[in-house]
Amino acid sequence: MGELALAPVGPEKTPPVPAPQAAEAKRKPWENPTDPPKGLNFQPDAELHAKMNWVCENVPRMSRLRILREGAMMFCNAMIEKHDKE
């Protein structure tokens, strides 16, 4: 009987992966957050604690959590503006 000639098998070629779009490459981590927020244990020093108490007692609709959130947002925005090179 005749023998079948088999063609040599080379490494499989995978199709190239398209490069991410420029907009996707420059996406900031806060534009589509994937990490779940984690609780923080924040212990202010005595002076800051007294100031936060005064603000909460003298500013309508104010809380310590709101002070911390808004203060952290302002600080982060300032640091991003200062250090973001894009």
PDB file of N, CA, C and O in Angstrom, chain B, residues numbered from 101:
ATOM      1  N   MET B 101       0.829  -1.174   0.000  1.00  0.00           N
ATOM      2  CA  MET B 101       0.000   0.000   0.000  1.00  0.00           C
ATOM      3  C   MET B 101       0.869   1.230   0.000  1.00  0.00           C
ATOM      4  O   MET B 101       2.021   1.209   0.434  1.00  0.00           O
ATOM      5  N   GLY B 102       0.274   2.335  -0.512  1.00  0.00           N
ATOM      6  CA  GLY B 102       1.014   3.591  -0.579  1.00  0.00           C
ATOM      7  C   GLY B 102       0.963   4.340   0.746  1.00  0.00           C
ATOM      8  O   GLY B 102      -0.025   4.289   1.480  1.00  0.00           O
ATOM      9  N   GLU B 103       2.023   5.013   1.017  1.00  0.00           N
ATOM     10  CA  GLU B 103       2.078   5.782   2.255  1.00  0.00           C
ATOM     11  C   GLU B 103       1.698   7.225   1.972  1.00  0.00           C
ATOM     12  O   GLU B 103       2.009   7.769   0.912  1.00  0.00           O
ATOM     13  N   LEU B 104       1.020   7.835   2.936  1.00  0.00           N
ATOM     14  CA  LEU B 104       0.627   9.232   2.797  1.00  0.00           C
ATOM     15  C   LEU B 104       1.786  10.108   3.242  1.00  0.00           C
ATOM     16  O   LEU B 104       2.412   9.865   4.274  1.00  0.00           O
ATOM     17  N   ALA B 105       2.053  11.110   2.461  1.00  0.00           N
ATOM     18  CA  ALA B 105       3.090  12.071   2.837  1.00  0.00           C
ATOM     19  C   ALA B 105       2.443  13.183   3.650  1.00  0.00           C
ATOM     20  O   ALA B 105       1.496  13.819   3.188  1.00  0.00           O
ATOM     21  N   LEU B 106       2.939  13.418   4.837  1.00  0.00           N
ATOM     22  CA  LEU B 106       2.380  14.460   5.692  1.00  0.00           C
ATOM     23  C   LEU B 106       3.230  15.707   5.575  1.00  0.00           C
ATOM     24  O   LEU B 106       4.460  15.655   5.566  1.00  0.00           O
ATOM     25  N   ALA B 107       2.543  16.819   5.488  1.00  0.00           N
ATOM     26  CA  ALA B 107       3.254  18.097   5.424  1.00  0.00           C
ATOM     27  C   ALA B 107       3.795  18.414   6.807  1.00  0.00           C
ATOM     28  O   ALA B 107       3.150  18.107   7.809  1.00  0.00           O
ATOM     29  N   PRO B 108       4.978  19.028   6.874  1.00  0.00           N
ATOM     30  CA  PRO B 108       5.516  19.381   8.185  1.00  0.00           C
ATOM     31  C   PRO B 108       4.599  20.381   8.883  1.00  0.00           C
ATOM     32  O   PRO B 108       4.042  21.287   8.262  1.00  0.00           O
ATOM     33  N   VAL B 109       4.462  20.190  10.177  1.00  0.00           N
ATOM     34  CA  VAL B 109       3.604  21.071  10.969  1.00  0.00           C
ATOM     35  C   VAL B 109       4.502  22.064  11.692  1.00  0.00           C
ATOM     36  O   VAL B 109       5.412  21.682  12.428  1.00  0.00           O
ATOM     37  N   GLY B 110       4.230  23.331  11.469  1.00  0.00           N
ATOM     38  CA  GLY B 110       5.009  24.370  12.119  1.00  0.00           C
ATOM     39  C   GLY B 110       4.234  24.946  13.290  1.00  0.00           C
ATOM     40  O   GLY B 110       3.114  24.519  13.571  1.00  0.00           O
ATOM     41  N   PRO B 111       4.818  25.898  13.963  1.00  0.00           N
ATOM     42  CA  PRO B 111       4.096  26.522  15.073  1.00  0.00           C
ATOM     43  C   PRO B 111       2.857  27.247  14.546  1.00  0.00           C
ATOM     44  O   PRO B 111       2.874  27.886  13.494  1.00  0.00           O
ATOM     45  N   GLU B 112       1.798  27.118  15.317  1.00  0.00           N
ATOM     46  CA  GLU B 112       0.568  27.792  14.913  1.00  0.00           C
ATOM     47  C   GLU B 112       0.748  29.290  15.017  1.00  0.00           C
ATOM     48  O   GLU B 112       1.380  29.799  15.943  1.00  0.00           O
ATOM     49  N   LYS B 113       0.192  29.970  14.069  1.00  0.00           N
ATOM     50  CA  LYS B 113       0.274  31.427  14.082  1.00  0.00           C
ATOM     51  C   LYS B 113      -1.022  31.968  14.651  1.00  0.00           C
ATOM     52  O   LYS B 113      -2.112  31.620  14.197  1.00  0.00           O
ATOM     53  N   THR B 114      -0.888  32.814  15.642  1.00  0.00           N
ATOM     54  CA  THR B 114      -2.073  33.448  16.206  1.00  0.00           C
ATOM     55  C   THR B 114      -2.211  34.825  15.582  1.00  0.00           C
ATOM     56  O   THR B 114      -1.215  35.502  15.324  1.00  0.00           O
ATOM     57  N   PRO B 115      -3.441  35.236  15.341  1.00  0.00           N
ATOM     58  CA  PRO B 115      -3.627  36.561  14.742  1.00  0.00           C
ATOM     59  C   PRO B 115      -3.158  37.642  15.703  1.00  0.00           C
ATOM     60  O   PRO B 115      -3.289  37.500  16.919  1.00  0.00           O
ATOM     61  N   PRO B 116      -2.620  38.705  15.164  1.00  0.00           N
ATOM     62  CA  PRO B 116      -2.155  39.783  16.040  1.00  0.00           C
ATOM     63  C   PRO B 116      -3.315  40.420  16.784  1.00  0.00           C
ATOM     64  O   PRO B 116      -4.418  40.552  16.255  1.00  0.00           O
ATOM     65  N   VAL B 117      -3.048  40.809  18.008  1.00  0.00           N
ATOM     66  CA  VAL B 117      -4.058  41.475  18.827  1.00  0.00           C
ATOM     67  C   VAL B 117      -4.015  42.956  18.492  1.00  0.00           C
ATOM     68  O   VAL B 117      -2.944  43.563  18.513  1.00  0.00           O
ATOM     69  N   PRO B 118      -5.170  43.550  18.182  1.00  0.00           N
ATOM     70  CA  PRO B 118      -5.148  44.981  17.864  1.00  0.00           C
ATOM     71  C   PRO B 118      -4.716  45.805  19.068  1.00  0.00           C
ATOM     72  O   PRO B 118      -5.060  45.501  20.210  1.00  0.00           O
ATOM     73  N   ALA B 119      -3.971  46.832  18.790  1.00  0.00           N
ATOM     74  CA  ALA B 119      -3.508  47.730  19.846  1.00  0.00           C
ATOM     75  C   ALA B 119      -4.700  48.483  20.423  1.00  0.00           C
ATOM     76  O   ALA B 119      -5.630  48.819  19.690  1.00  0.00           O
ATOM     77  N   PRO B 120      -4.684  48.753  21.726  1.00  0.00           N
ATOM     78  CA  PRO B 120      -5.807  49.507  22.303  1.00  0.00           C
ATOM     79  C   PRO B 120      -5.879  50.906  21.698  1.00  0.00           C
ATOM     80  O   PRO B 120      -4.872  51.502  21.317  1.00  0.00           O
ATOM     81  N   GLN B 121      -7.077  51.389  21.629  1.00  0.00           N
ATOM     82  CA  GLN B 121      -7.283  52.741  21.109  1.00  0.00           C
ATOM     83  C   GLN B 121      -6.565  53.743  21.992  1.00  0.00           C
ATOM     84  O   GLN B 121      -6.336  53.484  23.173  1.00  0.00           O
ATOM     85  N   ALA B 122      -6.217  54.858  21.437  1.00  0.00           N
ATOM     86  CA  ALA B 122      -5.499  55.882  22.193  1.00  0.00           C
ATOM     87  C   ALA B 122      -6.298  56.304  23.429  1.00  0.00           C
ATOM     88  O   ALA B 122      -5.728  56.518  24.499  1.00  0.00           O
ATOM     89  N   ALA B 123      -7.609  56.422  23.274  1.00  0.00           N
ATOM     90  CA  ALA B 123      -8.437  56.849  24.404  1.00  0.00           C
ATOM     91  C   ALA B 123      -8.412  55.803  25.518  1.00  0.00           C
ATOM     92  O   ALA B 123      -8.384  56.153  26.698  1.00  0.00           O
ATOM     93  N   GLU B 124      -8.422  54.513  25.145  1.00  0.00           N
ATOM     94  CA  GLU B 124      -8.387  53.465  26.158  1.00  0.00           C
ATOM     95  C   GLU B 124      -7.041  53.434  26.862  1.00  0.00           C
ATOM     96  O   GLU B 124      -6.970  53.182  28.065  1.00  0.00           O
ATOM     97  N   ALA B 125      -5.973  53.688  26.116  1.00  0.00           N
ATOM     98  CA  ALA B 125      -4.643  53.648  26.707  1.00  0.00           C
ATOM     99  C   ALA B 125      -4.459  54.773  27.723  1.00  0.00           C
ATOM    100  O   ALA B 125      -3.701  54.620  28.681  1.00  0.00           O
ATOM    101  N   LYS B 126      -5.135  55.890  27.528  1.00  0.00           N
ATOM    102  CA  LYS B 126      -4.971  57.045  28.412  1.00  0.00           C
ATOM    103  C   LYS B 126      -6.052  57.121  29.491  1.00  0.00           C
ATOM    104  O   LYS B 126      -6.138  58.112  30.217  1.00  0.00           O
ATOM    105  N   ARG B 127      -6.865  56.089  29.593  1.00  0.00           N
ATOM    106  CA  ARG B 127      -7.941  56.104  30.586  1.00  0.00           C
ATOM    107  C   ARG B 127      -7.353  56.141  31.990  1.00  0.00           C
ATOM    108  O   ARG B 127      -6.420  55.402  32.303  1.00  0.00           O
ATOM    109  N   LYS B 128      -7.892  56.986  32.807  1.00  0.00           N
ATOM    110  CA  LYS B 128      -7.456  57.132  34.194  1.00  0.00           C
ATOM    111  C   LYS B 128      -8.147  56.073  35.050  1.00  0.00           C
ATOM    112  O   LYS B 128      -9.287  55.707  34.760  1.00  0.00           O
ATOM    113  N   PRO B 129      -7.496  55.577  36.085  1.00  0.00           N
ATOM    114  CA  PRO B 129      -8.099  54.510  36.893  1.00  0.00           C
ATOM    115  C   PRO B 129      -9.405  54.913  37.564  1.00  0.00           C
ATOM    116  O   PRO B 129     -10.227  54.045  37.860  1.00  0.00           O
ATOM    117  N   TRP B 130      -9.619  56.179  37.807  1.00  0.00           N
ATOM    118  CA  TRP B 130     -10.852  56.616  38.473  1.00  0.00           C
ATOM    119  C   TRP B 130     -12.001  56.791  37.488  1.00  0.00           C
ATOM    120  O   TRP B 130     -13.136  56.997  37.916  1.00  0.00           O
ATOM    121  N   GLU B 131     -11.746  56.716  36.185  1.00  0.00           N
ATOM    122  CA  GLU B 131     -12.812  56.854  35.193  1.00  0.00           C
ATOM    123  C   GLU B 131     -13.654  55.582  35.095  1.00  0.00           C
ATOM    124  O   GLU B 131     -14.815  55.640  34.690  1.00  0.00           O
ATOM    125  N   ASN B 132     -13.081  54.441  35.460  1.00  0.00           N
ATOM    126  CA  ASN B 132     -13.807  53.179  35.475  1.00  0.00           C
ATOM    127  C   ASN B 132     -13.241  52.334  36.621  1.00  0.00           C
ATOM    128  O   ASN B 132     -12.541  51.350  36.383  1.00  0.00           O
ATOM    129  N   PRO B 133     -13.544  52.719  37.857  1.00  0.00           N
ATOM    130  CA  PRO B 133     -12.930  52.014  38.990  1.00  0.00           C
ATOM    131  C   PRO B 133     -13.381  50.562  39.065  1.00  0.00           C
ATOM    132  O   PRO B 133     -14.565  50.259  38.915  1.00  0.00           O
ATOM    133  N   THR B 134     -12.422  49.667  39.299  1.00  0.00           N
ATOM    134  CA  THR B 134     -12.737  48.249  39.404  1.00  0.00           C
ATOM    135  C   THR B 134     -12.462  47.713  40.804  1.00  0.00           C
ATOM    136  O   THR B 134     -13.053  46.709  41.203  1.00  0.00           O
ATOM    137  N   ASP B 135     -11.582  48.358  41.551  1.00  0.00           N
ATOM    138  CA  ASP B 135     -11.299  47.915  42.916  1.00  0.00           C
ATOM    139  C   ASP B 135     -12.394  48.409  43.855  1.00  0.00           C
ATOM    140  O   ASP B 135     -12.718  49.597  43.853  1.00  0.00           O
ATOM    141  N   PRO B 136     -12.965  47.516  44.653  1.00  0.00           N
ATOM    142  CA  PRO B 136     -14.000  47.970  45.585  1.00  0.00           C
ATOM    143  C   PRO B 136     -13.384  48.850  46.670  1.00  0.00           C
ATOM    144  O   PRO B 136     -12.264  48.600  47.116  1.00  0.00           O
ATOM    145  N   PRO B 137     -14.112  49.875  47.091  1.00  0.00           N
ATOM    146  CA  PRO B 137     -13.595  50.727  48.171  1.00  0.00           C
ATOM    147  C   PRO B 137     -13.407  49.915  49.442  1.00  0.00           C
ATOM    148  O   PRO B 137     -14.163  48.986  49.721  1.00  0.00           O
ATOM    149  N   LYS B 138     -12.392  50.280  50.201  1.00  0.00           N
ATOM    150  CA  LYS B 138     -12.115  49.621  51.470  1.00  0.00           C
ATOM    151  C   LYS B 138     -12.229  50.652  52.581  1.00  0.00           C
ATOM    152  O   LYS B 138     -11.904  51.823  52.387  1.00  0.00           O
ATOM    153  N   GLY B 139     -12.681  50.222  53.719  1.00  0.00           N
ATOM    154  CA  GLY B 139     -12.802  51.117  54.864  1.00  0.00           C
ATOM    155  C   GLY B 139     -11.441  51.530  55.388  1.00  0.00           C
ATOM    156  O   GLY B 139     -10.476  50.769  55.315  1.00  0.00           O
ATOM    157  N   LEU B 140     -11.375  52.716  55.904  1.00  0.00           N
ATOM    158  CA  LEU B 140     -10.140  53.221  56.484  1.00  0.00           C
ATOM    159  C   LEU B 140     -10.380  53.523  57.950  1.00  0.00           C
ATOM    160  O   LEU B 140     -11.483  53.902  58.343  1.00  0.00           O
ATOM    161  N   ASN B 141      -9.371  53.358  58.735  1.00  0.00           N
ATOM    162  CA  ASN B 141      -9.440  53.713  60.144  1.00  0.00           C
ATOM    163  C   ASN B 141      -8.657  55.005  60.304  1.00  0.00           C
ATOM    164  O   ASN B 141      -7.427  54.992  60.347  1.00  0.00           O
ATOM    165  N   PHE B 142      -9.364  56.111  60.392  1.00  0.00           N
ATOM    166  CA  PHE B 142      -8.726  57.420  60.463  1.00  0.00           C
ATOM    167  C   PHE B 142      -8.822  57.953  61.883  1.00  0.00           C
ATOM    168  O   PHE B 142      -9.921  58.115  62.413  1.00  0.00           O
ATOM    169  N   GLN B 143      -7.700  58.224  62.492  1.00  0.00           N
ATOM    170  CA  GLN B 143      -7.649  58.786  63.828  1.00  0.00           C
ATOM    171  C   GLN B 143      -6.995  60.162  63.758  1.00  0.00           C
ATOM    172  O   GLN B 143      -5.769  60.254  63.691  1.00  0.00           O
ATOM    173  N   PRO B 144      -7.797  61.244  63.774  1.00  0.00           N
ATOM    174  CA  PRO B 144      -7.196  62.580  63.708  1.00  0.00           C
ATOM    175  C   PRO B 144      -6.495  62.928  65.016  1.00  0.00           C
ATOM    176  O   PRO B 144      -6.813  62.390  66.077  1.00  0.00           O
ATOM    177  N   ASP B 145      -5.538  63.837  64.914  1.00  0.00           N
ATOM    178  CA  ASP B 145      -4.915  64.321  66.152  1.00  0.00           C
ATOM    179  C   ASP B 145      -5.927  65.208  66.882  1.00  0.00           C
ATOM    180  O   ASP B 145      -6.983  65.527  66.335  1.00  0.00           O
ATOM    181  N   ALA B 146      -5.610  65.597  68.096  1.00  0.00           N
ATOM    182  CA  ALA B 146      -6.569  66.324  68.940  1.00  0.00           C
ATOM    183  C   ALA B 146      -7.006  67.649  68.313  1.00  0.00           C
ATOM    184  O   ALA B 146      -8.184  68.002  68.380  1.00  0.00           O
ATOM    185  N   GLU B 147      -6.081  68.379  67.709  1.00  0.00           N
ATOM    186  CA  GLU B 147      -6.424  69.666  67.100  1.00  0.00           C
ATOM    187  C   GLU B 147      -7.398  69.495  65.936  1.00  0.00           C
ATOM    188  O   GLU B 147      -8.397  70.208  65.843  1.00  0.00           O
ATOM    189  N   LEU B 148      -7.099  68.542  65.050  1.00  0.00           N
ATOM    190  CA  LEU B 148      -7.994  68.315  63.909  1.00  0.00           C
ATOM    191  C   LEU B 148      -9.347  67.804  64.379  1.00  0.00           C
ATOM    192  O   LEU B 148     -10.379  68.190  63.830  1.00  0.00           O
ATOM    193  N   HIS B 149      -9.353  66.943  65.385  1.00  0.00           N
ATOM    194  CA  HIS B 149     -10.609  66.430  65.927  1.00  0.00           C
ATOM    195  C   HIS B 149     -11.477  67.575  66.460  1.00  0.00           C
ATOM    196  O   HIS B 149     -12.682  67.611  66.211  1.00  0.00           O
ATOM    197  N   ALA B 150     -10.864  68.504  67.188  1.00  0.00           N
ATOM    198  CA  ALA B 150     -11.606  69.657  67.724  1.00  0.00           C
ATOM    199  C   ALA B 150     -12.142  70.530  66.592  1.00  0.00           C
ATOM    200  O   ALA B 150     -13.272  71.013  66.662  1.00  0.00           O
ATOM    201  N   LYS B 151     -11.338  70.735  65.553  1.00  0.00           N
ATOM    202  CA  LYS B 151     -11.792  71.545  64.413  1.00  0.00           C
ATOM    203  C   LYS B 151     -12.956  70.859  63.697  1.00  0.00           C
ATOM    204  O   LYS B 151     -13.927  71.516  63.322  1.00  0.00           O
ATOM    205  N   MET B 152     -12.862  69.540  63.508  1.00  0.00           N
ATOM    206  CA  MET B 152     -13.954  68.817  62.846  1.00  0.00           C
ATOM    207  C   MET B 152     -15.231  68.903  63.673  1.00  0.00           C
ATOM    208  O   MET B 152     -16.318  69.075  63.122  1.00  0.00           O
ATOM    209  N   ASN B 153     -15.106  68.784  64.994  1.00  0.00           N
ATOM    210  CA  ASN B 153     -16.281  68.918  65.854  1.00  0.00           C
ATOM    211  C   ASN B 153     -16.903  70.297  65.717  1.00  0.00           C
ATOM    212  O   ASN B 153     -18.124  70.424  65.625  1.00  0.00           O
ATOM    213  N   TRP B 154     -16.069  71.332  65.701  1.00  0.00           N
ATOM    214  CA  TRP B 154     -16.587  72.694  65.587  1.00  0.00           C
ATOM    215  C   TRP B 154     -17.328  72.871  64.260  1.00  0.00           C
ATOM    216  O   TRP B 154     -18.425  73.429  64.221  1.00  0.00           O
ATOM    217  N   VAL B 155     -16.721  72.393  63.186  1.00  0.00           N
ATOM    218  CA  VAL B 155     -17.360  72.522  61.862  1.00  0.00           C
ATOM    219  C   VAL B 155     -18.695  71.781  61.853  1.00  0.00           C
ATOM    220  O   VAL B 155     -19.691  72.311  61.360  1.00  0.00           O
ATOM    221  N   CYS B 156     -18.728  70.567  62.390  1.00  0.00           N
ATOM    222  CA  CYS B 156     -19.973  69.796  62.405  1.00  0.00           C
ATOM    223  C   CYS B 156     -21.068  70.477  63.231  1.00  0.00           C
ATOM    224  O   CYS B 156     -22.248  70.400  62.886  1.00  0.00           O
ATOM    225  N   GLU B 157     -20.678  71.139  64.314  1.00  0.00           N
ATOM    226  CA  GLU B 157     -21.648  71.806  65.171  1.00  0.00           C
ATOM    227  C   GLU B 157     -22.106  73.149  64.614  1.00  0.00           C
ATOM    228  O   GLU B 157     -23.193  73.613  64.957  1.00  0.00           O
ATOM    229  N   ASN B 158     -21.299  73.784  63.760  1.00  0.00           N
ATOM    230  CA  ASN B 158     -21.598  75.145  63.315  1.00  0.00           C
ATOM    231  C   ASN B 158     -21.930  75.289  61.837  1.00  0.00           C
ATOM    232  O   ASN B 158     -22.302  76.375  61.393  1.00  0.00           O
ATOM    233  N   VAL B 159     -21.805  74.231  61.084  1.00  0.00           N
ATOM    234  CA  VAL B 159     -22.128  74.280  59.654  1.00  0.00           C
ATOM    235  C   VAL B 159     -23.310  73.341  59.417  1.00  0.00           C
ATOM    236  O   VAL B 159     -23.235  72.152  59.724  1.00  0.00           O
ATOM    237  N   PRO B 160     -24.410  73.885  58.866  1.00  0.00           N
ATOM    238  CA  PRO B 160     -25.583  73.031  58.626  1.00  0.00           C
ATOM    239  C   PRO B 160     -25.259  71.862  57.685  1.00  0.00           C
ATOM    240  O   PRO B 160     -24.476  71.995  56.745  1.00  0.00           O
ATOM    241  N   ARG B 161     -25.875  70.737  57.965  1.00  0.00           N
ATOM    242  CA  ARG B 161     -25.770  69.536  57.129  1.00  0.00           C
ATOM    243  C   ARG B 161     -24.322  69.068  56.933  1.00  0.00           C
ATOM    244  O   ARG B 161     -23.951  68.621  55.848  1.00  0.00           O
ATOM    245  N   MET B 162     -23.528  69.171  57.968  1.00  0.00           N
ATOM    246  CA  MET B 162     -22.124  68.768  57.889  1.00  0.00           C
ATOM    247  C   MET B 162     -21.895  67.561  58.785  1.00  0.00           C
ATOM    248  O   MET B 162     -22.521  67.426  59.837  1.00  0.00           O
ATOM    249  N   SER B 163     -20.995  66.689  58.361  1.00  0.00           N
ATOM    250  CA  SER B 163     -20.602  65.518  59.159  1.00  0.00           C
ATOM    251  C   SER B 163     -19.101  65.303  59.007  1.00  0.00           C
ATOM    252  O   SER B 163     -18.466  65.837  58.097  1.00  0.00           O
ATOM    253  N   ARG B 164     -18.555  64.512  59.914  1.00  0.00           N
ATOM    254  CA  ARG B 164     -17.121  64.204  59.820  1.00  0.00           C
ATOM    255  C   ARG B 164     -16.823  63.450  58.524  1.00  0.00           C
ATOM    256  O   ARG B 164     -15.801  63.691  57.881  1.00  0.00           O
ATOM    257  N   LEU B 165     -17.708  62.547  58.150  1.00  0.00           N
ATOM    258  CA  LEU B 165     -17.508  61.787  56.919  1.00  0.00           C
ATOM    259  C   LEU B 165     -17.488  62.715  55.705  1.00  0.00           C
ATOM    260  O   LEU B 165     -16.670  62.546  54.800  1.00  0.00           O
ATOM    261  N   ARG B 166     -18.384  63.685  55.691  1.00  0.00           N
ATOM    262  CA  ARG B 166     -18.406  64.641  54.574  1.00  0.00           C
ATOM    263  C   ARG B 166     -17.125  65.471  54.550  1.00  0.00           C
ATOM    264  O   ARG B 166     -16.577  65.722  53.477  1.00  0.00           O
ATOM    265  N   ILE B 167     -16.644  65.894  55.700  1.00  0.00           N
ATOM    266  CA  ILE B 167     -15.394  66.649  55.773  1.00  0.00           C
ATOM    267  C   ILE B 167     -14.259  65.814  55.181  1.00  0.00           C
ATOM    268  O   ILE B 167     -13.478  66.307  54.368  1.00  0.00           O
ATOM    269  N   LEU B 168     -14.173  64.554  55.591  1.00  0.00           N
ATOM    270  CA  LEU B 168     -13.097  63.682  55.115  1.00  0.00           C
ATOM    271  C   LEU B 168     -13.206  63.415  53.623  1.00  0.00           C
ATOM    272  O   LEU B 168     -12.208  63.484  52.906  1.00  0.00           O
ATOM    273  N   ARG B 169     -14.417  63.109  53.147  1.00  0.00           N
ATOM    274  CA  ARG B 169     -14.590  62.824  51.711  1.00  0.00           C
ATOM    275  C   ARG B 169     -14.260  64.039  50.853  1.00  0.00           C
ATOM    276  O   ARG B 169     -13.506  63.937  49.885  1.00  0.00           O
ATOM    277  N   GLU B 170     -14.829  65.190  51.212  1.00  0.00           N
ATOM    278  CA  GLU B 170     -14.598  66.385  50.397  1.00  0.00           C
ATOM    279  C   GLU B 170     -13.148  66.846  50.490  1.00  0.00           C
ATOM    280  O   GLU B 170     -12.568  67.284  49.496  1.00  0.00           O
ATOM    281  N   GLY B 171     -12.563  66.750  51.677  1.00  0.00           N
ATOM    282  CA  GLY B 171     -11.159  67.132  51.834  1.00  0.00           C
ATOM    283  C   GLY B 171     -10.236  66.208  51.047  1.00  0.00           C
ATOM    284  O   GLY B 171      -9.291  66.670  50.407  1.00  0.00           O
ATOM    285  N   ALA B 172     -10.507  64.905  51.093  1.00  0.00           N
ATOM    286  CA  ALA B 172      -9.686  63.948  50.344  1.00  0.00           C
ATOM    287  C   ALA B 172      -9.837  64.178  48.843  1.00  0.00           C
ATOM    288  O   ALA B 172      -8.854  64.095  48.107  1.00  0.00           O
ATOM    289  N   MET B 173     -11.046  64.463  48.382  1.00  0.00           N
ATOM    290  CA  MET B 173     -11.271  64.716  46.949  1.00  0.00           C
ATOM    291  C   MET B 173     -10.522  65.966  46.502  1.00  0.00           C
ATOM    292  O   MET B 173      -9.887  65.965  45.447  1.00  0.00           O
ATOM    293  N   MET B 174     -10.592  67.025  47.293  1.00  0.00           N
ATOM    294  CA  MET B 174      -9.879  68.262  46.933  1.00  0.00           C
ATOM    295  C   MET B 174      -8.374  68.022  46.890  1.00  0.00           C
ATOM    296  O   MET B 174      -7.697  68.487  45.973  1.00  0.00           O
ATOM    297  N   PHE B 175      -7.849  67.299  47.875  1.00  0.00           N
ATOM    298  CA  PHE B 175      -6.415  67.031  47.922  1.00  0.00           C
ATOM    299  C   PHE B 175      -5.982  66.168  46.737  1.00  0.00           C
ATOM    300  O   PHE B 175      -4.979  66.463  46.087  1.00  0.00           O
ATOM    301  N   CYS B 176      -6.737  65.103  46.456  1.00  0.00           N
ATOM    302  CA  CYS B 176      -6.388  64.224  45.333  1.00  0.00           C
ATOM    303  C   CYS B 176      -6.453  64.977  44.011  1.00  0.00           C
ATOM    304  O   CYS B 176      -5.567  64.817  43.172  1.00  0.00           O
ATOM    305  N   ASN B 177      -7.480  65.793  43.808  1.00  0.00           N
ATOM    306  CA  ASN B 177      -7.575  66.571  42.568  1.00  0.00           C
ATOM    307  C   ASN B 177      -6.387  67.513  42.412  1.00  0.00           C
ATOM    308  O   ASN B 177      -5.861  67.668  41.310  1.00  0.00           O
ATOM    309  N   ALA B 178      -5.962  68.139  43.496  1.00  0.00           N
ATOM    310  CA  ALA B 178      -4.808  69.039  43.430  1.00  0.00           C
ATOM    311  C   ALA B 178      -3.529  68.264  43.105  1.00  0.00           C
ATOM    312  O   ALA B 178      -2.708  68.731  42.316  1.00  0.00           O
ATOM    313  N   MET B 179      -3.356  67.086  43.708  1.00  0.00           N
ATOM    314  CA  MET B 179      -2.156  66.282  43.443  1.00  0.00           C
ATOM    315  C   MET B 179      -2.150  65.753  42.011  1.00  0.00           C
ATOM    316  O   MET B 179      -1.097  65.707  41.376  1.00  0.00           O
ATOM    317  N   ILE B 180      -3.313  65.354  41.497  1.00  0.00           N
ATOM    318  CA  ILE B 180      -3.399  64.882  40.111  1.00  0.00           C
ATOM    319  C   ILE B 180      -3.069  66.021  39.153  1.00  0.00           C
ATOM    320  O   ILE B 180      -2.315  65.837  38.198  1.00  0.00           O
ATOM    321  N   GLU B 181      -3.635  67.193  39.411  1.00  0.00           N
ATOM    322  CA  GLU B 181      -3.357  68.343  38.543  1.00  0.00           C
ATOM    323  C   GLU B 181      -1.875  68.686  38.554  1.00  0.00           C
ATOM    324  O   GLU B 181      -1.312  69.046  37.520  1.00  0.00           O
ATOM    325  N   LYS B 182      -1.249  68.578  39.699  1.00  0.00           N
ATOM    326  CA  LYS B 182       0.175  68.928  39.836  1.00  0.00           C
ATOM    327  C   LYS B 182       1.082  67.870  39.203  1.00  0.00           C
ATOM    328  O   LYS B 182       2.091  68.219  38.591  1.00  0.00           O
ATOM    329  N   HIS B 183       0.744  66.587  39.339  1.00  0.00           N
ATOM    330  CA  HIS B 183       1.673  65.527  38.951  1.00  0.00           C
ATOM    331  C   HIS B 183       1.306  64.759  37.694  1.00  0.00           C
ATOM    332  O   HIS B 183       2.134  63.998  37.193  1.00  0.00           O
ATOM    333  N   ASP B 184       0.094  64.925  37.159  1.00  0.00           N
ATOM    334  CA  ASP B 184      -0.307  64.201  35.961  1.00  0.00           C
ATOM    335  C   ASP B 184       0.390  64.812  34.755  1.00  0.00           C
ATOM    336  O   ASP B 184       0.230  66.002  34.480  1.00  0.00           O
ATOM    337  N   LYS B 185       1.146  64.021  34.047  1.00  0.00           N
ATOM    338  CA  LYS B 185       1.971  64.531  32.936  1.00  0.00           C
ATOM    339  C   LYS B 185       1.242  64.500  31.589  1.00  0.00           C
ATOM    340  O   LYS B 185       1.761  65.019  30.600  1.00  0.00           O
ATOM    341  N   GLU B 186       0.053  63.902  31.536  1.00  0.00           N
ATOM    342  CA  GLU B 186      -0.652  63.797  30.250  1.00  0.00           C
ATOM    343  C   GLU B 186      -1.456  65.010  29.940  1.00  0.00           C
ATOM    344  O   GLU B 186      -2.103  65.071  28.895  1.00  0.00           O
TER     345      GLU B 186
END
